[in-house]
């Protein structure tokens, strides 16, 4: 049987420039099929179908390449696409080994990498998903804080992540395991200020 997004009601929505998969609808449909051991293959087929539709929508010489765990959509040559796939596979193995007990090989289907040819196409594509400015800044801060943790406490990162509690954004785990706080770490990047977590996560609407 051929598994396509067209066979799933309301699986695709019209975005600013391209059709966008409604992954919540798709996931609900896949779950309802009780596919068992075929689940991974079905998710892979649906992802491949989405990328083929996106490739046609971009209409600019894009191709889809794949490896055992990844898809890449790009305009690169076969040699460069395969090289990128190799880097992706290596990065995945490294993450799973480095963050053993934190990073997990869970879920179904292959990971997807989009390599858009220019800035204009990039912003056209993300127009439907782009976060507001506050969210964007918080993502950047999280990246900086995690990179600094990996640099300063490489042997403790897994323990921190496994002990972290969302109610205080992991602040207690950081204090217990490293003798420092989120405020201390944020202050290194942001300068002086009141950077302690202000609210319990579960109380935020």
CORGIQUI-V591468 format. One record per helix or strand of 3 or more residues. SS is the DSSP state (H for helix, E for strand). FROM is the first residue (numbers start at 0). LEN is the number of residues. If there is no record, write none. Layout:
SS:FROM:LEN ; SS:FROM:LEN
This chain:
H:4:3 ; E:11:3 ; E:18:3 ; H:22:10 ; H:35:23 ; E:62:4 ; E:69:5 ; H:77:21 ; E:110:4 ; H:118:8 ; H:132:20 ; H:156:7 ; H:165:3 ; H:170:8 ; H:181:9 ; H:200:3
